[in-house]
Amino acid sequence: MSEQVAELAAGAALVGGPGTTLSEDEVRGFVRAQLDAADLDGKSVCLVIPDGTRSSPLPLLLDAVCSALTGRVTKLTAVVALGTHVAMSEAALAHHLGYEERGLAATYPGLSVLNHEWWKPETFVELGEISAGRVEELSGGLLAVAAKVSLNRVVVEHDVALVVGPVFPHEVVGFSGGNKYFFPGIAGQEIIDLTHWVGALITSAEIIGTLAVTPVRALIDEAAAMIPAQKLALCVVAKSGSYDLHAASFGDSRAAWAAAAQVAAQTHVRYLDAPVRRVVSLIPEKYEDIWTAAKGFYKLEPVVADGGEVILYAPHVREISVVHQEIYEIGYHCRDYFVGQWDRFAGVHWGVLAHSTHLRGAGTWNPVDGEHCRVDVTLCTGIDEARVRKANLGYLDPAGFDLAAYEDDPDTMVVPNAGETLFRLR
């Protein structure tokens, strides 16, 4: 399947690579050259950009894009691809996009910035439907249900949709970026639920970091083909924990993603020779709840030994999910727990069920023996013990957390800035 990615990548322009750190001048020069050559004069352009949970030098990228497009395009709008995350406040947007000092109008003349208001039905326009038969075909027989394809109408109201954002290993689709900024980034609930549940059926540990057009990526691409706007992408591979870039690619939304994913597969996947007994994931503050901080588990599950443990250390986190309160009721369970009791859970948003299985990891369930998960998941956060236990997770009091002791423990691997680099066994 990686051959298909390589074939797609051949259609994109690329600067940098796994051993490279691009200078600002190199980034600006690349963006300017690519956009100057693109047929964008007299057209309206919608930029689809990440929220604060993704690392990248977004102010640099936006400045380069806006500088190249201002005066050429009739309209320039940026929409933040929240998926179903919490909306960004004006202060958070100003910091995230780099206009807190001068203001939006002075920093990016002519640019309008919008949150994806996924909670408002009027946000969406229906593009069509993926039939049950087609879903069955693309998912490899895992699921056979039809899904309506709805998208933020802002994209449909522009001539061109330009994705601007990073590519990382991802627990649902393999590698993030590209058309994923549309689905689920600015998509309606049905297609979000469909794609996430297909990913959950495959399992996070199986699909994460897979350099291929995975079944979930295929479904996303199928939905994206319904978008009437021209779809372009400026994809970047950021050095985790910094604003430096290894690489940038430009082209149509599939080609640019594929080129960046090939780089990310070399820069954001680390291999261990043997499994570890325990991992302590130090969660950065950009992840504000467990819904997003769970990436500190997804990226580490593959290297934890059977019966081992992942501790998510995030004293700043005070909610499992601000938006998806259902998770407190259903808790965290392995895939088989839900599949084996589907009559009980089919009515819960499948995206919520998928998040539950992704954080609880591999395991088994049957009506006689109950649930047995491969590894333990422990929260050391600002969430009180009663809520953590109710969610079927282990609890540690952050007040008594001794990081130095874990760092000295030969059976424990401490991972700073967890959530973007995937760890796998050779």
Buried (B, 14 or more C-beta within 10 A) or exposed (E): EBEEBEEBBEEBBBBBBBEBEBEBEBBBBBBBBBBEEBEBEEBBBBBBBBBBBBBBBBBBBBBBBBBBBEEBBEBBBBBBBBBBBBBBEEEBBBBBBBBBEEEBEEBBEBBBBBBBBBEEEEBBBEBEBBEEEBBBBBBEEBBEBEBBBBBBBBBBBBBBBBBBBBBBBBBBBBBBBBBBBBBBBBBBBBBBBBBBBBBBBBBBBBBBBBBBBBBBBBBBBBBBEBBBBBBBBBBBBBBBEEEBBBBBBBBBBBBBBBBBBBBBBBBBBEEEEEEBBBBBBBBBEBBBBBBBBBBBBBBBBBBBBEEBBBBBBBBBBBBBBEBBEBBEEBBBBBBBBBBBEEEEBEEBBBBBBBBBBBBBBBBBBEEEEEBEBBBBBBBBBEBEEEBBEEBBBBBBEBEEBEEEEBEEBEEBBBBEBBBBBBBBEE
